[in-house]
């Protein structure tokens, strides 16, 4: 395994990563960085010609929280391992490298559903068949559940009173 120094600002985060960390965990990670320096490299997937043009570049597959702390601390570079894998392998690798963490259950189920549909090899993720089946069943039930907003129409230009988001076009759920 060869370590590479990555420019912290040039490594992107995976939009689908279901791994989550509490503020307390992030604070602990930051304190560890301050006290001990970098102890564990990140894993970066270099998305090349096998990816759509807008999806190419360097993406952190393992170590997102370490990379976030590095950015917060103003670090310019971070050591990591470079891989180059396709979409299904990237998702499986992301789950395998983060299996001990906390997850957004819905985001995790969506990733597993995509991999299941693609018939990807799921054993490396570390999730049992029963865990995967349970997550997928819950996702299916959630998607079939009636929405409290089933008959709501949002007009163009409407601004959300809670967050301030302004709709640009009509939306009907």
VOPAGU-2260 file (C-alpha; in pm, 1 decimal, decimal comma):
REM VOPAGU-2260
SITE   aa  ch    i         X         Y         Z
SITE  UNK   A    0       0,0       0,0       0,0
SITE  UNK   A    1     141,8     333,9    -104,5
SITE  UNK   A    2      32,2     656,5      63,2
SITE  UNK   A    3     -33,6     965,8    -147,2
SITE  UNK   A    4     -67,7    1325,0     -22,3
SITE  UNK   A    5    -402,5    1465,6    -137,4
SITE  UNK   A    6    -488,7    1834,1    -157,1
SITE  UNK   A    7    -761,0    1859,8     109,3
SITE  UNK   A    8    -957,3    2118,2     -87,5
SITE  UNK   A    9    -963,3    1904,6    -403,6
SITE  UNK   A   10   -1111,1    1585,6    -257,6
SITE  UNK   A   11   -1491,9    1580,3    -277,6
SITE  UNK   A   12   -1741,1    1412,0     -46,9
SITE  UNK   A   13   -1970,5    1133,3    -167,6
SITE  UNK   A   14   -2324,1    1271,7    -198,1
SITE  UNK   A   15   -2478,9     938,1     -99,2
SITE  UNK   A   16   -2255,9     849,6     199,5
SITE  UNK   A   17   -2492,0     722,6     471,0
SITE  UNK   A   18   -2224,5     732,8     746,0
SITE  UNK   A   19   -2294,3     987,1    1020,7
SITE  UNK   A   20   -2100,1    1124,9    1317,7
SITE  UNK   A   21   -2230,4    1320,3    1614,7
SITE  UNK   A   22   -2081,8    1657,7    1704,8
SITE  UNK   A   23   -1922,5    1490,0    2007,9
SITE  UNK   A   24   -1752,9    1234,9    1781,7
SITE  UNK   A   25   -1628,5    1508,5    1547,4
SITE  UNK   A   26   -1496,6    1711,0    1842,4
SITE  UNK   A   27   -1315,1    1400,9    1968,5
SITE  UNK   A   28   -1165,5    1341,0    1626,5
SITE  UNK   A   29   -1049,0    1702,0    1610,1
SITE  UNK   A   30    -889,9    1672,4    1956,1
SITE  UNK   A   31    -716,5    1352,8    1845,5
SITE  UNK   A   32    -577,9    1531,5    1538,9
SITE  UNK   A   33    -448,7    1814,2    1757,3
SITE  UNK   A   34    -289,5    1582,9    2014,6
SITE  UNK   A   35    -155,5    1302,2    1796,7
SITE  UNK   A   36    -155,7    1428,9    1438,9
SITE  UNK   A   37    -278,9    1216,3    1150,1
SITE  UNK   A   38    -292,5     851,4    1253,6
SITE  UNK   A   39    -510,1     703,9     980,1
SITE  UNK   A   40    -513,3     777,0     606,1
SITE  UNK   A   41    -823,5     841,4     398,8
SITE  UNK   A   42    -924,5     631,5      97,3
SITE  UNK   A   43    -985,0     827,5    -222,3
SITE  UNK   A   44   -1150,3     698,8    -538,8
SITE  UNK   A   45   -1021,6     866,8    -852,0
SITE  UNK   A   46   -1321,6     858,9   -1081,7
SITE  UNK   A   47   -1190,9     852,4   -1435,6
SITE  UNK   A   48   -1315,9     779,2   -1784,0
SITE  UNK   A   49   -1557,9     506,8   -1666,7
SITE  UNK   A   50   -1767,3     776,9   -1498,7
SITE  UNK   A   51   -1993,8    1042,9   -1649,0
SITE  UNK   A   52   -1814,4    1372,1   -1709,5
SITE  UNK   A   53   -1982,5    1555,0   -1418,1
SITE  UNK   A   54   -1904,3    1269,2   -1176,3
SITE  UNK   A   55   -1527,1    1250,8   -1234,2
SITE  UNK   A   56   -1262,3    1356,2    -986,7
SITE  UNK   A   57   -1130,0    1251,3    -646,8
SITE  UNK   A   58   -1390,9    1142,4    -388,5
SITE  UNK   A   59   -1328,3    1029,9     -30,6
SITE  UNK   A   60   -1462,7     675,2       9,5
SITE  UNK   A   61   -1326,9     616,1     360,0
SITE  UNK   A   62   -1241,3     888,6     609,3
SITE  UNK   A   63   -1495,0    1160,7     533,2
SITE  UNK   A   64   -1500,5    1276,2     895,4
SITE  UNK   A   65   -1119,5    1290,7     911,3
SITE  UNK   A   66   -1119,9    1497,8     591,9
SITE  UNK   A   67   -1385,1    1734,4     731,9
SITE  UNK   A   68   -1174,5    1785,6    1046,3
SITE  UNK   A   69    -865,9    1844,8     830,2
SITE  UNK   A   70   -1051,0    2115,9     636,5
SITE  UNK   A   71   -1175,4    2274,3     956,8
SITE  UNK   A   72    -820,8    2279,4    1095,9
SITE  UNK   A   73    -688,4    2440,2     777,1
SITE  UNK   A   74    -471,1    2146,1     672,5
SITE  UNK   A   75    -353,9    2172,1     311,1
SITE  UNK   A   76    -279,8    1803,2     249,6
SITE  UNK   A   77    -384,9    1469,9     397,8
SITE  UNK   A   78    -233,5    1124,4     342,9
SITE  UNK   A   79    -447,3     866,7     172,9
SITE  UNK   A   80    -468,0     555,8     -37,0
SITE  UNK   A   81    -566,9     600,8    -400,8
SITE  UNK   A   82    -806,9     357,0    -566,6
SITE  UNK   A   83    -988,1     366,8    -898,3
SITE  UNK   A   84   -1313,5     169,7    -898,6
SITE  UNK   A   85   -1653,4     189,8   -1062,5
SITE  UNK   A   86   -1984,3     302,3    -908,0
SITE  UNK   A   87   -2093,4     -29,3    -754,0
SITE  UNK   A   88   -1748,8    -108,9    -616,5
SITE  UNK   A   89   -1726,0     243,9    -473,9
SITE  UNK   A   90   -2054,3     203,8    -283,5
SITE  UNK   A   91   -1956,0    -139,5    -150,0
SITE  UNK   A   92   -1614,2      -6,4     -47,7
SITE  UNK   A   93   -1773,9     294,5     125,1
SITE  UNK   A   94   -1998,6      66,9     330,7
SITE  UNK   A   95   -1716,1    -177,5     409,0
SITE  UNK   A   96   -1485,8     100,7     530,8
SITE  UNK   A   97   -1756,5     256,1     748,7
SITE  UNK   A   98   -1938,9     -50,8     881,5
SITE  UNK   A   99   -1870,1      27,2    1248,9
SITE  UNK   A  100   -2017,7     377,6    1231,2
SITE  UNK   A  101   -2362,4     527,0    1266,3
SITE  UNK   A  102   -2583,7     553,4     961,7
SITE  UNK   A  103   -2873,7     748,6     825,5
SITE  UNK   A  104   -3096,1     439,7     788,8
SITE  UNK   A  105   -3285,0     570,1     484,5
SITE  UNK   A  106   -2964,7     673,9     301,4
SITE  UNK   A  107   -2808,3     335,6     383,0
SITE  UNK   A  108   -3116,2     151,2     256,9
SITE  UNK   A  109   -3109,0     354,2     -68,0
SITE  UNK   A  110   -2742,6     262,7    -127,9
SITE  UNK   A  111   -2812,6    -104,8     -51,2
SITE  UNK   A  112   -3117,0     -99,2    -281,7
SITE  UNK   A  113   -2905,6      43,8    -566,4
SITE  UNK   A  114   -2644,3    -223,9    -508,7
SITE  UNK   A  115   -2909,9    -496,6    -483,3
SITE  UNK   A  116   -3064,5    -385,9    -813,2
SITE  UNK   A  117   -2717,1    -385,3    -970,2
SITE  UNK   A  118   -2661,2    -736,3    -827,5
SITE  UNK   A  119   -2339,1    -618,7    -666,6
SITE  UNK   A  120   -2144,8    -845,4    -433,1
SITE  UNK   A  121   -2260,0    -725,0     -87,9
SITE  UNK   A  122   -2056,5    -955,1     140,1
SITE  UNK   A  123   -1766,0    -705,7     169,0
SITE  UNK   A  124   -2001,5    -445,6     319,3
SITE  UNK   A  125   -2010,3    -642,9     643,3
SITE  UNK   A  126   -2390,4    -632,5     659,2
SITE  UNK   A  127   -2566,6    -966,6     695,9
SITE  UNK   A  128   -2834,0   -1075,7     449,6
SITE  UNK   A  129   -3091,6   -1037,9     730,1
SITE  UNK   A  130   -2978,7    -678,9     803,1
SITE  UNK   A  131   -2993,0    -587,5     434,7
SITE  UNK   A  132   -3337,0    -748,7     391,2
SITE  UNK   A  133   -3471,1    -565,0     698,6
SITE  UNK   A  134   -3341,0    -227,1     577,8
SITE  UNK   A  135   -3483,3    -281,9     228,9
SITE  UNK   A  136   -3821,8    -391,0     369,9
SITE  UNK   A  137   -3838,3     -79,7     588,1
SITE  UNK   A  138   -3745,8     140,1     291,9
SITE  UNK   A  139   -4020,1     -18,0      79,3
SITE  UNK   A  140   -4274,8      34,8     358,8
SITE  UNK   A  141   -4165,3     398,8     399,9
SITE  UNK   A  142   -4196,4     461,2      25,8
SITE  UNK   A  143   -4550,2     315,7      22,2
SITE  UNK   A  144   -4665,5     506,3     330,8
SITE  UNK   A  145   -4918,7     781,2     260,6
SITE  UNK   A  146   -4774,9    1129,3     271,3
SITE  UNK   A  147   -4935,3    1396,1     485,7
SITE  UNK   A  148   -4875,1    1627,8     189,0
SITE  UNK   A  149   -5034,1    1405,7     -77,3
SITE  UNK   A  150   -5272,4    1675,0    -199,2
SITE  UNK   A  151   -5056,4    1984,1    -155,3
SITE  UNK   A  152   -4973,4    2219,5    -441,2
SITE  UNK   A  153   -4686,6    2464,4    -404,0
SITE  UNK   A  154   -4711,9    2772,1    -621,3
SITE  UNK   A  155   -4410,6    2930,3    -795,4
SITE  UNK   A  156   -4242,2    3197,5    -586,7
SITE  UNK   A  157   -4363,7    3054,4    -254,5
SITE  UNK   A  158   -4109,4    3099,6      25,2
SITE  UNK   A  159   -4088,5    2845,7     308,7
SITE  UNK   A  160   -4150,8    3029,1     637,7
SITE  UNK   A  161   -3923,0    2788,7     823,9
SITE  UNK   A  162   -3607,4    2774,2     611,0
SITE  UNK   A  163   -3656,3    3052,0     356,0
SITE  UNK   A  164   -3628,2    2825,1      50,3
SITE  UNK   A  165   -3810,1    2974,5    -247,7
SITE  UNK   A  166   -3974,3    2745,3    -503,5
SITE  UNK   A  167   -3900,4    2840,4    -863,6
SITE  UNK   A  168   -4165,1    2629,8   -1030,9
SITE  UNK   A  169   -4496,4    2468,7    -951,2
SITE  UNK   A  170   -4473,6    2148,6    -755,6
SITE  UNK   A  171   -4744,9    1891,5    -700,9
SITE  UNK   A  172   -4680,1    1596,8    -472,5
